[in-house]
Amino acid sequence: MCKMMNKLAFLVVGSVLIVFSVSAELNLVGNQVETLIDDRNKPAKLIELVTRALPDTELNITSTTQAWSGSGLVSGRFNGYIDHYTLNNERARYVYSDVYAEIHLHMVSRTPASVDIIRFDQLRNERVGIEKRFANTDQLRSERAVKWARRDSFVENIQQLEERRVDYILADKAMIEEFNKLLNSIGKPPLFISNEPILTVGVKLALNPAIENADDILERFNDGIAALREGEGYEEIMNSIQNSPSALDESLYAEVLRKW
């Protein structure tokens, strides 16, 4: 099992011995999601928030698949993960930060039909597209009002709308807005988004409690996020792509856009 060890470094200044703490690298992981957790020189808002909230900690954050992150957490390769969704129950084998970001899930469609939807039972027995990162959670796994059409990624969820396999998808509003920029770039009308979120998902940092000073790290993290919120740093990170061309990797959507 990996542990973050605190090492003592010594510096002699004149006749005074100064002792200070140097923290070893903290290895974290997150499931790769465009605009949130990415390693392809694209915006990665969650990685940026975690990094900015822990400026005095040497971080190594890996963006990977859910299967790989899970095995790495079990083996001890990773000390924790940056994307615990509050749709899942907390587990005793981790300690958790406060919610540091939110994902607003809205109902989305090609027609205005989704605009006034505020709850699942308005779509009773409809097939609704959804990413597995949301569907395979404690809260949504037991949802029975709709029939989930699960897909591995956001682009695959969008593809279900393009192919008309579903009339609705449940998706992160911020990512839909980025996809609408791509539609606009080819002269296509935007997708319709429900006026209200169907669900608001909190995101937390989770650490292995066996890590030395895990509680202290989480306390510093919470304080770091609070400081970012008090200044302009938090909004700068979360809104950094709002007025820019789409932050999505256009090459991944080329086929979807060609057929739209």
N, C-alpha and C positions, 0 to 999 in steps of 0.2 A: 504494500500500500504506500502510495506517495504521501509524503508529509512536507509541508512548508516549514523549513527549519530557520530559526533566527540565529544568525551568526554574529558574534561580537568582534568588532574591529577596534584597534587601538591606535591612537595617534598621540605622540608625545610633542607637546608644545612647551618649549623651555623645560621646566621641571614639573609640569603638570601633565598627568596622564588623563586623557579624555577617552571615555568608553562610549560607543554608540552602537546602535543596532542596525544591521543590514539584512533585509529580508531576501530570501532566495526567491527564485521565479515561481509564480503561481500559474499553474497550467489549467486553463478553463476551456470549455467547449460550448458550441452552440450549433443547432441545426441550421444549415444554410437556407436563408430566405432572402430573396432580393430586397434591397433597401434597408434591411435590418441586420442581417448577419451574412457577410459576404467577403470573399477574398480575391475578387477579380477586378480590383481597382475601381469598384463602384461604391456608392454611398452605403454605409453600414451603421445605421443609427444606434443600435443597441451596443455594438462594439465601441463606438465613440463615447457613449454615455458611461459605460463601465470603465473605460480607460481614463476619462476625464475625472471620474469620481474617486479613483484610486491613483493619484499622480505619483505617490511615493512607493508604489508597489510595482515590481517588475512583472508584467503580465505577458503571458503567451496564450492568445485566444485562437483556437482552431475552429474553422468553419467546415462542417462536414455533414454527413447523412445521419439520420436518426439511429440507424443500426450501428454505425461506427461509433457514434458518440456514446451510445448505451454500453457497448462492449468496453470502450475506453474508461468509462466511469466505474464499471464493475472491476476491471483489472487494476485500477489505481493509476492508470496513465494520466487521467485528468483529475484535478482536485475538486472540480465542481462544474456547474453549467450556468450559463447566463440567461437562459430562457425557460424558466419554470412558469408555466401558465396557470393562473388561478382556476382554470377549468379542471385542473387535476388536484386531488387531495394532496396535502403535504405528507411526506414520508418520514418516518423516524430516523432513517439513515442519512438525512441531510438536515442542515440548519439553513434558515432562509432570511433574506433581507426583507425590508418593506417593499411594497410595489414601487418600482422605479419607472415604469412606462406602461402605457395602455394601448391595446389594439381594439379598435372599434369595428365590430363585425356587422355589416349591413346586408340586407337583401338586395340583389342586383339582377337586372333583366334587360333585355333588348327593347322592351316596350315599357310604357309608364306603369305597368301593372304592379311593380315592386314599390312604388313611391310611398304608398300609404300603409305598407305592411309594418306592423310593430311587434308581432308575436308569431310563433310557429303555427299555432292552430288555425291561423288564417289561410294556411297552405296545406291543410290536412290531406295526407296521403299523396302529396306531390313529391316528385323526385327532385331533390335539391342538391346541386353540386357543392362540394366542400373539400378543402384540403385535409389530408389525414392528420396533420399536426393539430387540427381542431376537432375533427370527428373522433379520433381515437383517444379521447379524454374521458375522465370519470363522469363529467357532467353531460357531455353530448352523446356518449356511448349509449346512454339509457333514454335518449329522446325518442319518442314514438309518434309524435304528431306528423313528422315528415319521413320520407325515405331517403337516406343519404346516398348520393352518388359520389363515392370517395375517390380522390385523386392524390397523387404524390406531391404535386407542386401547384403553384399558382397558375403557371402557364397551361398546365393540363386541365385545371378547373375552367379557365377561360375557354379552352378549346371545346369544352362541352357545350358552351353557349354557341360558339361558332358553328358547331356541327348540329346544333339544335337537338342534342340528346336530352337536354333539360331546358326548361324555360326560366329557371331561377338558379342563382348560386349565392351562397353565403360567403362573404369575402371581406378582407381588410379594406376599409374605405380608402385609406391612403394609397394602397396599391392599385385599387380600381381607378383612382384619379390619375395615377401615373400611366395606366393603360389607356385611359381616355385621351391622354396627350398623344399617344401613338395613333389612335384612331383619327384624331384631329389632323395629324400630320399627313394622312392619306385622304383627307376630305370625307371621312365617315362620321356619322352622328355618334355622340357619346352613349355609353351605357347609362341606364337609369339606376339611381341609388336610392334606397329607402331614406325617408326624411330623418328617421330615428334609428339608432343602432339597435339591432336585435339583442346583441350581447356586447358587454365591454369586458375585455380580458385583461387582467393585470399581469404584469411580467415581473418576476423576482429573480434575484441571484441566489443560487443554492450552492452550499459548500459541504464537503465531507467534514463532519465534526471532529474527525481524527486529526485534521490539520491543526498544527499548533497555532493558537491565537485565532481560531476561526471566528469566534464571537467578536473579537476585537476588529477583525477585518470587516465583518458585516456592519459593525457600528460605524467604522470610518467610512464605509461605502454609503450608508444611509446619510451620514453627515455631508458627504461629498455631493450626493444628489440634491440634498436640501440647499446646499450652497449654490449649486448650478441653477436651481429653481429661483432662488432669491435674486440672482443676477440675470444676465441675458443669455448665459451659456446654454441653458436647457432649451429654450425656444429656438436659439440659433441652430442647434443640432437637429431638433425635431422638424423644423421648418426649412432646413437648408436646401431642399430640393423643390420646394413649393412653386417657385416662380422660374424654374429652370426647365429645359427640355426633359423629356422623360428619363428617369433614373433607371428604368428597366433596360435590360440587355436586349436591344432591338433584334439582334440576330436570333434570339430564342423565339421571337414572335413573328418572324418573317413569313412562315407558312400560314399561320393563323390570320395575319393581316392580308395575305394574298388572297385567301379564300373568303374574307369577311364580306 
